[in-house]
Amino acid sequence: MLTSTFDSILDAIETLSLDEQTSLLTIMHRRLSNRRRAEIATNIAQGRQDYESGNVFRGTVEEAIEELNR
């Protein structure tokens, strides 16, 4: 079903003029950049919260490997 929808979208895009397709690409690139930026901001906020609450591992690589093997 998803492939069918995706194919339909691609077919619809191909009916657009070259200028419209270029505009669509610009809009989609901007939206994807904004979405990724928001995702990074969420990850940073979570990391800060984890750090402040002491839920982060501190140690050497060897200590990290030892911890993972437990």
Residue frames as a rotation matrix with the C-alpha (Angstrom) as fourth column:
MET 1
0.566 0.824 0.000 0.00
0.824 -0.566 0.000 0.00
0.000 0.000 -1.000 0.00
LEU 2
0.460 -0.472 -0.752 2.80
0.165 -0.787 0.594 2.40
-0.873 -0.397 -0.284 0.92
THR 3
-0.628 -0.716 0.305 4.60
0.394 0.046 0.918 1.72
-0.671 0.697 0.253 -2.37
SER 4
-0.133 0.689 0.713 1.39
0.981 -0.011 0.193 2.43
0.141 0.725 -0.674 -4.27
THR 5
0.804 0.416 -0.426 0.96
0.517 -0.842 0.155 5.76
-0.294 -0.345 -0.891 -2.47
PHE 6
0.047 -0.889 -0.456 4.59
0.102 -0.450 0.887 6.67
-0.994 -0.088 0.069 -3.03
ASP 7
-0.656 -0.253 0.711 4.33
0.677 0.221 0.702 5.81
-0.335 0.942 0.026 -6.73
SER 8
0.339 0.865 0.369 1.17
0.931 -0.366 0.002 7.92
0.136 0.343 -0.929 -6.99
ILE 9
0.678 -0.167 -0.716 2.95
0.230 -0.877 0.422 10.87
-0.698 -0.451 -0.556 -5.42
LEU 10
-0.425 -0.905 0.000 5.86
0.207 -0.098 0.973 10.51
-0.881 0.414 0.229 -7.83
ASP 11
-0.394 0.372 0.841 3.45
0.919 0.158 0.361 10.35
0.001 0.915 -0.404 -10.76
ALA 12
0.698 0.702 -0.142 1.69
0.710 -0.704 0.013 13.49
-0.091 -0.110 -0.990 -9.54
ILE 13
0.299 -0.676 -0.673 5.00
0.102 -0.679 0.727 15.33
-0.949 -0.286 -0.134 -9.17
GLU 14
-0.625 -0.594 0.506 5.94
0.518 0.169 0.839 14.46
-0.584 0.786 0.202 -12.73
THR 15
0.148 0.745 0.651 2.83
0.980 -0.199 0.004 16.26
0.132 0.637 -0.759 -13.97
LEU 16
0.661 0.036 -0.749 4.14
0.352 -0.897 0.268 19.52
-0.663 -0.440 -0.606 -12.49
SER 17
0.894 -0.417 0.165 6.13
-0.054 -0.466 -0.883 21.99
0.445 0.781 -0.439 -14.56
LEU 18
0.100 -0.947 -0.304 9.89
0.679 0.288 -0.675 22.14
0.727 -0.138 0.672 -14.07
ASP 19
-0.469 -0.220 0.855 9.52
-0.303 -0.869 -0.390 25.38
0.829 -0.443 0.341 -12.10
GLU 20
0.506 0.735 0.452 6.91
-0.732 0.088 0.675 23.77
0.456 -0.673 0.582 -9.83
GLN 21
0.782 -0.292 -0.550 9.11
0.377 0.925 0.045 20.71
0.496 -0.243 0.834 -9.32
THR 22
-0.307 -0.931 0.196 12.05
0.424 -0.318 -0.848 22.97
0.852 -0.177 0.492 -8.43
SER 23
-0.209 0.327 0.922 9.88
-0.702 -0.706 0.091 24.88
0.681 -0.628 0.377 -5.96
LEU 24
0.827 0.549 -0.122 8.69
-0.350 0.673 0.652 21.61
0.440 -0.497 0.748 -4.47
LEU 25
0.349 -0.791 -0.503 12.26
0.636 0.594 -0.492 20.45
0.688 -0.148 0.710 -4.01
THR 26
-0.534 -0.537 0.653 13.17
-0.038 -0.756 -0.653 23.70
0.845 -0.373 0.383 -2.30
ILE 27
0.186 0.714 0.675 10.16
-0.828 -0.256 0.499 23.49
0.529 -0.652 0.543 0.02
MET 28
0.890 0.168 -0.424 10.81
0.007 0.925 0.380 19.83
0.456 -0.341 0.822 0.86
HIS 29
-0.050 -0.978 -0.200 14.49
0.552 0.140 -0.822 20.48
0.833 -0.151 0.533 1.53
ARG 30
-0.496 -0.080 0.865 13.57
-0.467 -0.815 -0.344 23.32
0.732 -0.574 0.367 3.90
ARG 31
0.523 0.788 0.325 10.96
-0.737 0.227 0.636 21.21
0.428 -0.572 0.700 5.68
LEU 32
0.721 -0.326 -0.611 13.33
0.362 0.930 -0.069 18.27
0.590 -0.171 0.789 6.06
SER 33
-0.389 -0.891 0.234 16.04
0.285 -0.358 -0.889 20.57
0.876 -0.279 0.393 7.40
ASN 34
-0.235 0.392 0.889 13.62
-0.779 -0.623 0.069 22.03
0.581 -0.677 0.452 9.93
ARG 35
0.811 0.561 -0.163 12.43
-0.392 0.729 0.561 18.58
0.434 -0.391 0.812 10.96
ARG 36
0.345 -0.778 -0.525 16.01
0.588 0.615 -0.526 17.36
0.732 -0.127 0.669 11.42
ARG 37
-0.517 -0.515 0.684 16.89
-0.126 -0.745 -0.655 20.53
0.847 -0.425 0.320 13.37
ALA 38
0.243 0.706 0.665 13.95
-0.861 -0.158 0.483 19.92
0.446 -0.690 0.570 15.71
GLU 39
0.863 0.029 -0.505 15.02
0.086 0.975 0.203 16.29
0.498 -0.219 0.839 16.16
ILE 40
-0.138 -0.984 -0.112 18.57
0.503 0.028 -0.864 17.37
0.853 -0.176 0.491 17.03
ALA 41
-0.405 0.049 0.913 17.23
-0.576 -0.789 -0.213 19.95
0.710 -0.612 0.348 19.51
THR 42
0.695 0.703 0.152 15.12
-0.601 0.452 0.659 17.24
0.394 -0.550 0.737 21.18
ASN 43
0.615 -0.543 -0.571 18.14
0.489 0.831 -0.264 14.94
0.618 -0.117 0.777 21.42
ILE 44
-0.444 -0.793 0.416 20.25
0.148 -0.523 -0.839 17.73
0.883 -0.311 0.350 22.93
ALA 45
-0.015 0.532 0.847 17.55
-0.834 -0.473 0.283 18.52
0.551 -0.702 0.451 25.49
GLN 46
0.906 0.338 -0.254 17.32
-0.189 0.861 0.472 14.83
0.378 -0.380 0.844 26.41
GLY 47
0.216 -0.921 -0.326 21.10
0.572 0.389 -0.722 14.60
0.791 -0.031 0.611 26.69
ARG 48
-0.485 -0.349 0.802 21.23
-0.320 -0.782 -0.534 17.61
0.814 -0.516 0.268 28.96
GLN 49
0.435 0.734 0.522 18.47
-0.811 0.068 0.581 16.19
0.391 -0.676 0.625 31.12
ASP 50
0.835 -0.187 -0.518 20.28
0.243 0.969 0.042 12.84
0.494 -0.160 0.855 31.34
TYR 51
-0.187 -0.978 0.092 23.53
0.393 -0.160 -0.906 14.59
0.900 -0.134 0.414 32.21
GLU 52
-0.343 0.103 0.934 21.93
-0.639 -0.754 -0.152 16.73
0.688 -0.649 0.325 34.91
SER 53
0.651 0.655 0.383 20.21
-0.736 0.422 0.529 13.72
0.185 -0.627 0.757 36.48
GLY 54
-0.115 -0.836 0.537 23.43
-0.861 0.354 0.366 11.68
-0.496 -0.420 -0.760 36.41
ASN 55
0.594 0.435 0.677 22.18
-0.076 0.868 -0.491 9.15
-0.801 0.240 0.549 33.87
VAL 56
0.769 -0.442 -0.461 25.32
-0.546 -0.081 -0.834 9.20
0.332 0.893 -0.304 31.74
PHE 57
0.823 -0.561 -0.089 28.28
0.560 0.774 0.296 6.85
-0.097 -0.293 0.951 31.70
ARG 58
0.705 -0.707 0.059 31.67
-0.688 -0.701 -0.185 8.30
0.172 0.089 -0.981 32.52
GLY 59
0.515 -0.604 0.609 34.79
-0.122 0.651 0.749 6.26
-0.848 -0.460 0.262 32.10
THR 60
-0.486 -0.788 -0.379 37.32
-0.612 -0.003 0.791 4.87
-0.624 0.616 -0.480 29.72
VAL 61
-0.014 0.409 -0.913 36.58
-0.922 0.347 0.170 2.82
0.386 0.844 0.372 26.63
GLU 62
-0.724 -0.329 -0.606 37.70
-0.123 0.927 -0.356 -0.27
0.678 -0.183 -0.712 28.48
GLU 63
-0.900 0.430 0.065 35.28
-0.060 0.026 -0.998 0.50
-0.431 -0.902 0.002 31.33
ALA 64
-0.151 0.874 -0.462 32.46
-0.918 -0.297 -0.262 1.03
-0.367 0.384 0.847 28.85
ILE 65
-0.199 0.003 -0.980 33.16
-0.643 0.754 0.133 -2.32
0.740 0.657 -0.148 27.20
GLU 66
-0.950 -0.178 -0.258 33.30
0.080 0.656 -0.750 -3.99
0.303 -0.733 -0.609 30.61
GLU 67
-0.643 0.766 0.021 29.95
-0.436 -0.343 -0.832 -2.41
-0.630 -0.544 0.554 31.52
LEU 68
0.002 0.644 -0.765 28.38
-0.999 0.038 0.029 -3.60
0.048 0.764 0.643 28.26
ASN 69
-0.420 -0.268 -0.867 29.61
-0.389 0.916 -0.094 -7.16
0.820 0.298 -0.489 28.82
ARG 70
-0.925 0.090 0.369 27.87
-0.341 0.233 -0.911 -7.44
-0.168 -0.968 -0.185 32.20
